Every structure is written in structure tokens, then in C-alpha cells.
Amino acid sequence: MTETRTAQILQEMPLPIKELVIAIKGAGEMATGIAIRLFQANFKHIFMVEIENPVAVRRRVSFCEAVHEGRVTVEGVRAKRVDHMDRIPGAWENNCIPILVDPDWKFLETIQPHVVVDAIIAKKNLGTRRDEAPLVIGLGPGFEAGLDVDMVIETLRGHNLGRIIENGCPAPNTGIPGPINGFSSERVLRAPCFGIFTAIIPMGSMVKKEEIIGLVGNQPVIAQIDGILRGLIRDNTRVRNQMKIGDIDPRGNPDYFTSISEKARSIGGGVLEAILRKYNH
């Protein structure tokens, strides 16, 4: 099947709202939360695009792990890597979200989705344009609603988390992680130097303050608080100095390790509302 024929089939699909074709740029934690929220609301024609070697901290709840592992399941929703856009309809028929390695988004123009969601969370716009789909949604800082996207979803924890912005910009990036149980920067594990990361303690374990979580080269990565090791990057990943490489949840609830966060769920709700505002007439 040619790319042109695949695109034609997708565009000839009926247009009841649940049949919309939704493209999500990125497949990390926030993007996964959005995909699950939409999928559970019976939007089943979702596909996600990723880079060749994505790095995720909360790997247990990130569909981008399918790029490495072939397939993953998060909260009962399945995702699988597909090697070409022709494989997307087959994944949908199997009730699965396809993940396509397409770092330049070259297939978007061919597929012509009804909705594009930039969920890369780069804190800046990496090239998303308002003309990529009838509805283009950006997440957090770096986007301006009405200019480069149609709507922006607020990603800053607090009163406006998940709110839809139809004109203007969201809150600027603070550079400070949102607090959980009173801990903010302390709960984030960062690389002490440039080098290759090696884990000592497996993700999902309970850890204590001052415990060594892993090494970058021969430099230790040390926990600053007690809690559950909710996220950790893959072994043998090359990291930058002060790059975020792990996350400790001070609440210590093991269920939080395998479920998407309240932040991702809220942002997913914002995206769902944005789609309904556009298409539910």
C-alpha cells in the first residue's frame, strides 16, 4: 500500500467525533497520560511520533519505551512500535496505539490528522505549526495560542493546571519541579557530571536519603529524600551534567510507580476538552 493510498483511506474515514485521527508528538510521561485519557474516552485513532532513542524518566508509564521494547502496556492500554505509517491502521484494528519513529514529523503531511498535540514538553516550540491540522494544541511554555498553535494547555502545577488557553501564552517555565509532600527540587535526581549512567537500585524500589541510586562514570547519584524510586532513565544512557535522570516520590505509595500522575491526567483532560470544544457540535 502506498503512502498516498494510506493517507486517502485515513481521510475517507467517517467524521463522527470518536473517529478523529489524532497525532501526538512525543510519547513520554505527559504524552502518554494524554493518549490514555483520549483512548479511554473512546478516541481510538491515535498515533504517536518519537525520536529514535527517546529518554524517559518515568519509564513505567511512558509509551516511548515501545521504541526500545517493541510494545508496552500502561494502565491497561497497549502501545506498540510500528515501522511505517502503513502499519498504523492495523494497530488500531488491534485496539493498540501505534508509536512511529518519525523525528522530523514527515508523515504528518501525508496522513493529515484532524488533531496534532505537541506533547514533547521541550519548554520551547521545536517547529510545530498551526497549519499542521485543523486543531493544533501545544503543552506549556514555548507556545502562543492564536499564533503558532490554536490552543495551549497549562502545565504548571497549581490552580490553573490543565486549563485551556485560547489566546496568549501559559505561565513561563520556572525551572523548579512542582512540590510533592513539601519536596520540590529534592525529589529530582540529576546527573553529577557528563558520562554514562549505570543504575545500582532498580526503579520501583523504596530508597532512603543518602542512598546511592546509581553512577555516572564513577560519580554517585545520591537520594536526597526517602521515598519510592518512581522513575529512572535506562542503563547505559549518555547524560549531561545536571540532566534529570530520576524521580523519587516521597509519598512512598507503590501504586504511583505504575500509574500516570495527577499532572498527566489533568493535562490529558485539558486536551480532551480542547478537542470537544473544536469538534463536538
N, C-alpha and C positions, 0 to 999 in steps of 0.2 A: 504494500500500500504506500503510495507516495505521500509526502508531507502535505501537498496541496489537497489530496483526497481526504486525508485525516482531518485537516482544518475544515474542509467542506462539511464532513459528517458532523463535526462538533458544532458548526454554525447553523446546521439544519436541525439541530435538536430543538424540541418544543421549548417554549419560554415560560412555562409555569415557574414561579419563583424558585422552587426547590430544584429546578433543572439548570439553574445558572452555573456557568463554568467559572470557577474561582481559582486564580493563581496566587500563591503565596510565595514571596521572595524570602528565602531563608527557611530553615527547619530546626532552629534552636528552641530553647525552652518557651519563649513568648510566642513564637510562630506555631509551635506545637499546641500550646494552650488555645490559640485561635482556631487551628484546624479541628481540634477535638470539639470545641464549643459549636462550631458550624456543623460538623459531622453529626453530632448528637441532636442538632436541630433539623436534621434530615437534608442538609446540603451535602450531597454525596459526590458531586462532580468537582472535587478539589484536587489540585495538583500543586506540588511544592518544588521549587528550584533551589539548588545548592551549589557550592563550590566543590572542587574535587576532594579536598581534605578539610572538612569542617572541624572546628574545635568547639566543643561544648563543655561547660562545667557540670550542669545538671544532666548528665548523660542518660540517666534512667528515665527521664521524662522529655527527651528530645528526639524527634523523628530523624534528625540528621544522622543519628547513629546507623540508620539504614544504609547510608552511603558506605560505611565501613563493614557493617554486618550483613547487609543484604535485605534484612527485614527486622522490624521491631514492633512491639505492642505496648501502648501506653493507655492505661485506664480502659482496657478492652478494645481500643481502636487500633487497627493494624495499618502499618505503612510498609512499603517495600520500594527498593530502588528499581527503577526501570532504565534501560539503556538508551531508549529512543522514545520520541513522542508518540510513535505508533503503538507503543505498549500501554499508553495511558487508558484508553477505553477498556482494555482487558482487565486492568487493575480495578477500575470502577465496577465492572461486572462481578468481580470477586469481593466487593464490599471492602476495598482496600484503598488507602491514599497513596498514590504514586509519588515517588521522590525522583526528580530528574536532575542529573548533574548538568547544569547549564549556567556557568558563572557569568556569561555575557548576556543572558536572557534572550538569546537569539530566536528561541522557539515561540516567544510571546507574540511576535508579529504574525507568525504563521497560524498559531492556534486562535488568536484573537479572543481572549477570555472576556467575560462580561464584567468581572471584578478583578482588580490587581491590588494586593495588600503588600506593601513593603514592610516586612517584619524582621529586617536584618538587625535593627537596633544598633546602628553604627554611630548614632549621635550626629549624623550628617547625611545628606542625600547623596547617594553614590551614583545617581543617574536616572532615578525614576522620573517619568514624565506624566503629565496629566492626560496626554493623548494616548496612553497605552491601553486604555479600556474606557468604557462608558462611566465606570466608577473606579477611581484610584484613591486608595487610603494609605496614609503614612502613619507610622508609630513614633511618637515622641519627638525630641529635638531634631532639628535639621530640615523640617518640612514646614511649609506655609500653606494652609488651606486656602483655596481660591487662586493659588499661584502655580505651584508645582504638583499639587495633589488636590483632590476635591474635598477631602475631609482628613483631619488628623485626630488620632486618639491620644489622650493624655496618658503618659506612662509614669509620671511622678507619683510615688506613694503619697497618700493623703486624701484630702476632701474631694479632689477632682479626678482621682484615678479612674480611668475608663471613660471619662467624659468625651463627647464628640465636639470637635471644634470645626465649624464650617467657614469661618473667616479668621485669618491670623495664625499665630504660632502658639505652640504649647509652652509650658514652663521650660526655661533653659536647663541644660544639664548641670547639676550641682557637683558631680564628681564624688558624691558621698552616698554610699549604699543606704537604702531605707532601713530604719530600725526594726528589729525583731526582739521582743522582750528587753528592750533598752539597749541592745547591742547593734552597732552600725558597722563601722569600718573593721571592728574587732572580729566580726564573723567571717570576713573575707580572707581567704588565703592567697597570698601574692608571691610571685617568684622573687627570690632574694637576689637574683643575678641572671644574666643570659646563660643559656645552656639547655641541656636535655633533662626533662623531668622523669623521675622514677618514683613510683608510689611505694610506700612501706606499709601503710594501713589501707585496707580495701574500702572503697566507697560504701556507705551504708552502715559503717561501724560507729559505735559510741566512742568518743575520744575525750581526753582530759586536757585541760590547759597545760601548756609547756610540752605536750607530747609531740614527737616528731612524726609528721604525716608522710613525708617523702623527702626526696633530694633533688636539687637542681645542680647537676655536676656533683660536687662534694659538699654543697651548702645545704643545710637542713631547712625544711619548711616546717614551721612550728605553730601549733594551735595556740591561739590567744584566749580561747574560752572553752568551756565544757559544752558538749552537745553532740548531735549526730552529724557525721560527715555526709551531708546531703548531696554534695557534688564534688567531682574531681575530674580533671582532664585525663585523657588517655595516656598510658605509659609511652615513653619514648617520643613525646611531643617536644619540639624545639620551642622554647619560650623566650620572651623578652623580659628584661628587668622590670619588676613590679606588675607584670601581667597577672590578671586574675586567673588563678588555676584551681581554686576550690572554694567551698562554701560550707560553713558549719552552722547548723540550726540549733540555737540554744534551747528551744522547746523540747528537744530530745524525743519527739514522737516518731517512731519508726515508720508510721504510715505516711508521714510527709515526704519520706525518701522516694516513694513510688507513686506519688500523686502530684499533679500540677499545682502550682502555688496559687494563693488567693489573688496575687497580682496578675498572673497569666490568665486566670479565669475571668477577672474583671475586664481586662483588656479585650479578651475574646468576646465578652458580652457587648463591649462598645463597638467592635467590628460587626457583630451580628445586628445590632441596632442600626448602624450606618447602612448596611445592605437593605434592611427593611425600609428605611426612610426613602431610599432610592427606588426600590422595585416593588414594594408592597402597596400597590394602588388598587 
